[in-house]
Amino acid sequence: MRQTILSLIILLTVQITYSQEVSEKISETEFSIGKTIKIKSELLNEIRDLNIYLPINYSKNSLKTYPVIYLLDGSKDEDFVHISGIVQFGSFPWINMIPESIVVGIGNVDRKRDFTYPSQSKLDQKEFPTSGKSEKFISFIEKELQPFIDSEYRTSEMKTIIGQSLGGLLATEILFKKPELFDNYIIVSPSLWWNDEKLLDKNPKKYNAVKSIYIAGGKEGEVMERTAKELYNKLKKTKKMNTNLFYNFLENKTHGDALHIAVYNAFEVMFKQKKE
């Protein structure tokens, strides 16, 4: 019995000593992939959060400039982290899928308000009582957000927007009404059912300056699948020679998990010619 107790004491002493030695070798520092800044929007009359990812070698003192990727639904608990990860991975020199880029995640306050234009549908109005203010939000992007980012960071002229679901509806509305705001449009699972699909009845403005449009969606039901394909077919009829247009049906994905692989695929095809 004594021998057993002695053995346990020795074993415990050894474990404590080892733990102390290990703990003395451990250090802890904060790890961050970006920064959050707050800006006051006069147009929206509210404070907006922006989550910013910068390339690892980014320097304000450098002469190098970077394309900007604007991400709707860009809050920390939404799509900012995983989309920034794709951007970082895709810009590794041994991958060389996309150029090093700045990501601007636009944090949400009320996405149903900001991402939708006024609907004549009584059901839309009932289920989305704060909806219909996209025109003001688009003005915020054009007149406040883009100028702010260009003044604060070393940006090039190339701008990309990524929108999914209601964000895809907004990206489509921008493409139809103010296509010059972005060079590249990544539209995933767009909620084109809004207002009884009336946006698809509109004729988009000429988008001669748009370099690439990528549309994608998964198995999301008849309406979502049909309207995404109708958007592609509509744009195909008016496509200019200098605009690359892509459509991708992700049959193994659904509304909840299509965005990540869709953005990866979009980067591959949209920047392919530059890579080659």
C-alpha positions as MATLAB code, in Angstrom:
seq = 'MRQTILSLIILLTVQITYSQEVSEKISETEFSIGKTIKIKSELLNEIRDLNIYLPINYSKNSLKTYPVIYLLDGSKDEDFVHISGIVQFGSFPWINMIPESIVVGIGNVDRKRDFTYPSQSKLDQKEFPTSGKSEKFISFIEKELQPFIDSEYRTSEMKTIIGQSLGGLLATEILFKKPELFDNYIIVSPSLWWNDEKLLDKNPKKYNAVKSIYIAGGKEGEVMERTAKELYNKLKKTKKMNTNLFYNFLENKTHGDALHIAVYNAFEVMFKQKKE';
ca = [
       0.000    0.000    0.000;
       2.795    2.408    0.924;
       4.612    1.552   -2.259;
       1.459    2.296   -4.313;
       0.923    5.681   -2.649;
       4.592    6.570   -3.150;
       4.353    5.662   -6.857;
       1.270    7.837   -7.273;
       2.993   10.778   -5.581;
       6.044   10.402   -7.825;
       3.853   10.170  -10.933;
       1.846   13.245   -9.939;
       5.027   15.203   -9.222;
       6.438   14.311  -12.639;
       3.192   15.372  -14.359;
       3.086   18.716  -12.527;
       6.749   19.397  -13.310;
       6.219   18.529  -16.987;
       3.121   20.739  -17.202;
       5.029   23.643  -15.695;
       7.883   23.171  -18.161;
       5.457   23.044  -21.089;
       3.492   26.096  -19.933;
       6.697   28.099  -19.664;
       7.326   27.518  -23.370;
       3.857   28.645  -24.544;
       3.117   32.197  -25.594;
      -0.109   33.707  -26.848;
      -0.682   36.532  -29.289;
      -3.772   37.806  -31.071;
      -4.342   36.614  -34.635;
      -6.478   38.634  -37.013;
      -7.326   38.429  -40.705;
      -8.550   41.991  -40.940;
      -9.961   45.021  -39.235;
     -13.393   46.473  -38.528;
     -14.002   50.153  -39.054;
     -17.136   52.198  -38.564;
     -18.216   54.963  -40.898;
     -21.073   57.433  -40.614;
     -23.372   57.373  -43.603;
     -25.211   60.611  -44.178;
     -27.355   59.016  -46.868;
     -28.470   56.144  -44.650;
     -28.365   58.241  -41.485;
     -26.635   55.498  -39.514;
     -23.274   54.033  -38.549;
     -22.125   51.173  -40.784;
     -19.550   48.484  -40.037;
     -16.955   47.632  -42.676;
     -14.773   44.545  -42.341;
     -11.535   44.967  -44.264;
      -9.102   42.281  -45.434;
      -5.769   43.506  -46.784;
      -3.166   41.422  -48.665;
      -0.347   40.261  -46.387;
       2.272   42.547  -47.955;
      -0.047   45.536  -48.242;
       1.615   48.835  -47.383;
       0.314   52.373  -47.614;
       3.821   53.445  -48.537;
       3.992   51.134  -51.521;
       3.212   52.249  -55.065;
       1.335   49.010  -55.707;
      -2.447   49.212  -55.996;
      -5.019   46.471  -55.428;
      -8.414   45.518  -56.860;
     -11.300   45.767  -54.409;
     -13.901   43.073  -53.806;
     -17.091   44.403  -52.228;
     -18.950   41.713  -50.313;
     -22.619   42.053  -49.432;
     -23.581   40.159  -46.251;
     -20.043   40.960  -45.137;
     -20.494   40.823  -41.351;
     -18.101   38.771  -39.203;
     -20.784   36.150  -38.589;
     -21.795   36.034  -42.249;
     -19.514   35.646  -45.288;
     -16.509   37.874  -44.598;
     -14.160   35.275  -43.113;
     -14.585   32.449  -45.627;
     -14.624   34.728  -48.686;
     -11.454   36.481  -47.493;
      -9.933   33.009  -47.146;
     -10.655   32.237  -50.794;
      -9.110   35.561  -51.794;
      -5.969   34.876  -49.767;
      -5.651   31.314  -51.095;
      -6.368   32.302  -54.682;
      -3.691   34.997  -54.630;
      -0.882   32.770  -53.349;
       1.938   32.897  -55.959;
       1.825   29.123  -56.476;
      -1.951   29.265  -57.054;
      -2.114   32.555  -59.008;
      -5.864   32.315  -59.500;
      -6.660   35.952  -58.730;
      -4.583   39.071  -58.113;
      -3.948   40.122  -54.527;
      -7.067   42.041  -53.555;
      -8.674   44.078  -50.816;
     -11.952   42.683  -49.469;
     -14.566   45.086  -48.105;
     -17.256   43.237  -46.185;
     -20.307   45.454  -45.736;
     -21.857   44.600  -42.387;
     -25.624   44.362  -42.297;
     -28.083   46.498  -40.372;
     -31.282   45.473  -42.183;
     -30.594   43.478  -45.338;
     -34.294   43.160  -46.169;
     -34.484   46.947  -46.256;
     -31.196   47.600  -48.070;
     -31.218   44.820  -50.678;
     -34.775   45.180  -52.036;
     -36.504   47.694  -54.270;
     -40.200   48.504  -53.570;
     -42.471   45.520  -54.272;
     -46.069   45.679  -55.431;
     -46.682   42.206  -54.044;
     -48.915   42.245  -50.954;
     -47.181   39.112  -49.677;
     -43.735   40.718  -50.004;
     -44.970   43.815  -48.215;
     -46.444   41.722  -45.402;
     -43.423   39.450  -44.904;
     -40.825   42.213  -45.413;
     -42.346   45.329  -43.811;
     -39.068   47.310  -43.822;
     -38.240   46.495  -47.452;
     -37.849   48.699  -50.501;
     -34.888   50.999  -49.787;
     -32.293   49.603  -52.202;
     -32.047   52.863  -54.150;
     -30.725   54.632  -51.068;
     -28.309   51.781  -50.331;
     -26.974   51.820  -53.898;
     -26.379   55.569  -53.507;
     -24.474   54.823  -50.304;
     -22.226   52.390  -52.192;
     -21.639   54.823  -55.047;
     -21.326   58.150  -53.270;
     -19.956   57.259  -49.837;
     -18.512   53.750  -49.616;
     -16.471   53.522  -52.825;
     -14.989   57.045  -52.461;
     -14.110   56.306  -48.830;
     -12.315   53.054  -49.683;
     -10.463   54.707  -52.570;
      -9.308   57.521  -50.293;
      -8.196   55.248  -47.444;
      -6.510   52.395  -49.315;
      -4.244   51.835  -52.300;
      -6.943   50.729  -54.717;
      -6.810   50.057  -58.429;
      -9.723   50.770  -60.737;
     -11.001   47.174  -60.752;
     -14.037   46.618  -58.531;
     -15.988   43.391  -57.971;
     -19.269   42.854  -56.140;
     -20.418   39.575  -54.607;
     -24.070   39.080  -53.659;
     -26.026   35.995  -52.644;
     -29.788   35.529  -52.145;
     -31.241   39.022  -51.470;
     -27.672   40.239  -52.002;
     -27.837   38.605  -55.436;
     -31.046   40.516  -56.096;
     -29.300   43.771  -55.207;
     -26.252   42.937  -57.352;
     -28.609   42.245  -60.257;
     -30.409   45.550  -59.702;
     -27.087   47.405  -59.742;
     -26.080   45.583  -62.927;
     -29.379   46.569  -64.577;
     -29.438   50.189  -63.415;
     -25.839   51.288  -62.679;
     -23.537   48.700  -64.260;
     -20.599   51.121  -64.270;
     -20.241   50.810  -60.478;
     -18.429   47.472  -60.816;
     -16.220   45.711  -63.344;
     -17.149   42.210  -62.202;
     -20.443   40.835  -60.864;
     -20.703   37.569  -58.925;
     -24.412   36.829  -58.492;
     -25.252   33.684  -56.529;
     -28.749   32.298  -55.872;
     -30.397   35.663  -56.613;
     -33.843   36.197  -55.058;
     -35.382   37.201  -58.376;
     -38.785   36.005  -57.166;
     -39.041   39.403  -55.448;
     -41.946   41.556  -56.666;
     -43.328   38.646  -58.700;
     -40.108   38.449  -60.757;
     -40.626   41.901  -62.273;
     -36.930   42.789  -62.358;
     -36.549   40.222  -65.125;
     -39.065   42.210  -67.182;
     -36.688   45.176  -67.215;
     -34.095   45.763  -69.900;
     -30.642   46.301  -68.405;
     -28.670   49.415  -69.242;
     -25.795   48.947  -71.655;
     -22.901   47.497  -69.718;
     -19.999   47.990  -72.112;
     -17.521   48.546  -69.280;
     -18.427   45.361  -67.369;
     -15.676   42.776  -67.738;
     -17.308   39.673  -66.232;
     -20.685   38.475  -64.966;
     -20.920   35.145  -63.160;
     -24.308   33.698  -62.197;
     -24.702   30.532  -60.139;
     -27.165   28.641  -57.987;
     -27.877   25.201  -56.644;
     -30.886   22.975  -56.132;
     -33.171   25.596  -54.644;
     -36.577   24.884  -56.087;
     -38.231   25.583  -59.428;
     -38.532   29.376  -59.073;
     -34.970   30.043  -57.901;
     -33.439   27.735  -60.496;
     -35.581   29.025  -63.366;
     -35.093   32.734  -62.657;
     -31.312   32.428  -62.316;
     -31.181   30.754  -65.726;
     -33.569   33.371  -67.158;
     -31.244   36.106  -65.931;
     -28.325   34.442  -67.713;
     -30.330   34.053  -70.944;
     -31.498   37.671  -70.808;
     -27.961   38.975  -70.369;
     -26.684   36.648  -73.065;
     -28.918   38.373  -75.615;
     -27.433   41.798  -74.869;
     -23.865   40.739  -74.044;
     -21.087   42.783  -75.570;
     -17.901   41.305  -77.005;
     -15.732   42.612  -74.185;
     -17.935   41.109  -71.431;
     -17.427   37.538  -70.242;
     -20.683   35.902  -69.124;
     -20.818   32.655  -67.136;
     -23.549   30.456  -65.696;
     -22.997   27.560  -63.302;
     -25.668   25.218  -61.934;
     -24.326   23.573  -58.773;
     -26.449   20.444  -58.615;
     -24.801   19.207  -55.397;
     -25.387   22.481  -53.545;
     -28.412   24.195  -52.024;
     -29.305   27.768  -51.114;
     -27.389   27.525  -47.852;
     -24.058   26.222  -49.126;
     -23.714   27.356  -52.751;
     -21.852   30.616  -52.145;
     -18.394   29.338  -51.185;
     -17.826   27.041  -54.148;
     -19.580   29.488  -56.490;
     -17.172   32.298  -55.567;
     -14.189   29.970  -55.969;
     -15.442   28.905  -59.399;
     -16.146   32.519  -60.338;
     -12.601   33.597  -59.514;
     -11.209   30.744  -61.606;
     -13.128   31.618  -64.767;
     -13.252   35.395  -64.387;
      -9.516   35.849  -63.971;
      -8.458   32.919  -66.151;
      -7.452   35.044  -69.144;
      -5.343   37.330  -66.953;
      -3.678   34.270  -65.384;
      -2.734   32.873  -68.773;
];
